[in-house]
Amino acid sequence: MKLVEFKYTKSDGSVSDRAVLELQAPNNYFEGIDVSQMPEEVFAEFSQLFSDMRRKHHEQTMQLLSDWDLKHNYRRFLPDKMADVSVDYV
């Protein structure tokens, strides 16, 4: 996992030190799995299995966050308001 530590300046000028486990890096791209060449009947089976897997993963993630009292700690930060950025892999 990627741990990113930085100083963040909010629009009101207040500054705070943050430590964040990165879930998604900032980018300008639309990302996903290209299934353009997959036959429709195969896609139907794949999409059901993929959807079930993602649902289970989400349920497990939400349970873990709840167990550690982090359920309401998801944040988004604007990169241009971040300073003194440090990255560690944990």
C-alpha positions as a Markdown table, in Angstrom:
| # | Residue | x | y | z |
|---|---|---|---|---|
| 1 | Met | 0.0 | 0.0 | 0.0 |
| 2 | Lys | 1.1 | 3.5 | -0.6 |
| 3 | Leu | 1.1 | 5.9 | 2.4 |
| 4 | Val | 1.2 | 9.6 | 1.4 |
| 5 | Glu | 2.0 | 12.2 | 4.0 |
| 6 | Phe | 1.7 | 16.0 | 3.3 |
| 7 | Lys | 0.7 | 19.4 | 4.5 |
| 8 | Tyr | -2.7 | 20.4 | 3.1 |
| 9 | Thr | -3.9 | 24.0 | 2.7 |
| 10 | Lys | -7.7 | 24.4 | 2.6 |
| 11 | Ser | -9.4 | 27.2 | 0.7 |
| 12 | Asp | -9.9 | 29.1 | 4.0 |
| 13 | Gly | -6.1 | 29.1 | 4.4 |
| 14 | Ser | -6.0 | 26.6 | 7.3 |
| 15 | Val | -3.1 | 24.1 | 7.1 |
| 16 | Ser | -3.2 | 20.5 | 8.4 |
| 17 | Asp | -0.7 | 17.6 | 8.4 |
| 18 | Arg | -2.2 | 14.5 | 6.6 |
| 19 | Ala | -1.3 | 10.8 | 6.3 |
| 20 | Val | -3.4 | 9.0 | 3.7 |
| 21 | Leu | -3.4 | 5.4 | 2.4 |
| 22 | Glu | -3.8 | 6.1 | -1.3 |
| 23 | Leu | -6.8 | 4.5 | -3.0 |
| 24 | Gln | -6.7 | 6.4 | -6.3 |
| 25 | Ala | -4.0 | 8.6 | -7.7 |
| 26 | Pro | -5.0 | 11.9 | -9.4 |
| 27 | Asn | -5.2 | 11.5 | -13.2 |
| 28 | Asn | -7.0 | 12.8 | -16.3 |
| 29 | Tyr | -7.9 | 9.4 | -17.7 |
| 30 | Phe | -11.0 | 7.2 | -17.9 |
| 31 | Glu | -9.8 | 3.8 | -16.6 |
| 32 | Gly | -11.4 | 0.4 | -16.9 |
| 33 | Ile | -11.3 | -3.1 | -18.3 |
| 34 | Asp | -11.8 | -3.1 | -22.1 |
| 35 | Val | -14.4 | -5.8 | -22.9 |
| 36 | Ser | -15.0 | -4.6 | -26.5 |
| 37 | Gln | -13.9 | -8.0 | -28.0 |
| 38 | Met | -15.7 | -10.2 | -25.5 |
| 39 | Pro | -18.8 | -12.1 | -26.9 |
| 40 | Glu | -22.1 | -11.0 | -25.4 |
| 41 | Glu | -22.8 | -14.3 | -23.6 |
| 42 | Val | -19.3 | -14.5 | -22.1 |
| 43 | Phe | -19.6 | -10.9 | -21.1 |
| 44 | Ala | -22.9 | -11.6 | -19.3 |
| 45 | Glu | -21.2 | -14.3 | -17.2 |
| 46 | Phe | -18.1 | -12.3 | -16.6 |
| 47 | Ser | -20.0 | -9.1 | -15.6 |
| 48 | Gln | -22.1 | -11.1 | -13.1 |
| 49 | Leu | -19.0 | -12.7 | -11.5 |
| 50 | Phe | -17.1 | -9.4 | -11.5 |
| 51 | Ser | -20.0 | -7.5 | -10.0 |
| 52 | Asp | -20.4 | -10.1 | -7.2 |
| 53 | Met | -16.7 | -9.9 | -6.4 |
| 54 | Arg | -16.7 | -6.1 | -6.2 |
| 55 | Arg | -19.8 | -6.2 | -4.0 |
| 56 | Lys | -18.2 | -8.7 | -1.6 |
| 57 | His | -15.0 | -6.6 | -1.6 |
| 58 | His | -17.0 | -3.5 | -0.8 |
| 59 | Glu | -18.8 | -5.2 | 2.0 |
| 60 | Gln | -15.6 | -6.5 | 3.5 |
| 61 | Thr | -13.9 | -3.0 | 3.2 |
| 62 | Met | -16.8 | -1.3 | 4.9 |
| 63 | Gln | -16.8 | -3.8 | 7.7 |
| 64 | Leu | -13.1 | -3.4 | 8.2 |
| 65 | Leu | -13.4 | 0.4 | 8.2 |
| 66 | Ser | -16.3 | 0.2 | 10.7 |
| 67 | Asp | -14.3 | -2.2 | 12.9 |
| 68 | Trp | -11.5 | 0.4 | 13.1 |
| 69 | Asp | -13.8 | 3.4 | 13.4 |
| 70 | Leu | -12.7 | 4.7 | 10.0 |
| 71 | Lys | -16.0 | 4.5 | 8.2 |
| 72 | His | -16.3 | 8.3 | 7.8 |
| 73 | Asn | -12.6 | 9.1 | 7.1 |
| 74 | Tyr | -12.6 | 8.9 | 3.2 |
| 75 | Arg | -11.2 | 12.2 | 1.9 |
| 76 | Arg | -10.3 | 13.8 | -1.4 |
| 77 | Phe | -7.4 | 16.2 | -1.7 |
| 78 | Leu | -6.5 | 18.6 | -4.5 |
| 79 | Pro | -2.9 | 18.0 | -5.5 |
| 80 | Asp | -2.2 | 21.7 | -6.0 |
| 81 | Lys | -2.9 | 22.3 | -2.3 |
| 82 | Met | -0.5 | 19.6 | -1.1 |
| 83 | Ala | 3.0 | 20.5 | 0.1 |
| 84 | Asp | 6.0 | 18.6 | 1.6 |
| 85 | Val | 4.7 | 15.3 | 0.1 |
| 86 | Ser | 6.4 | 12.1 | 1.3 |
| 87 | Val | 5.5 | 8.6 | -0.1 |
| 88 | Asp | 6.2 | 5.3 | 1.7 |
| 89 | Tyr | 5.1 | 1.8 | 0.8 |
| 90 | Val | 3.7 | 0.0 | 3.8 |
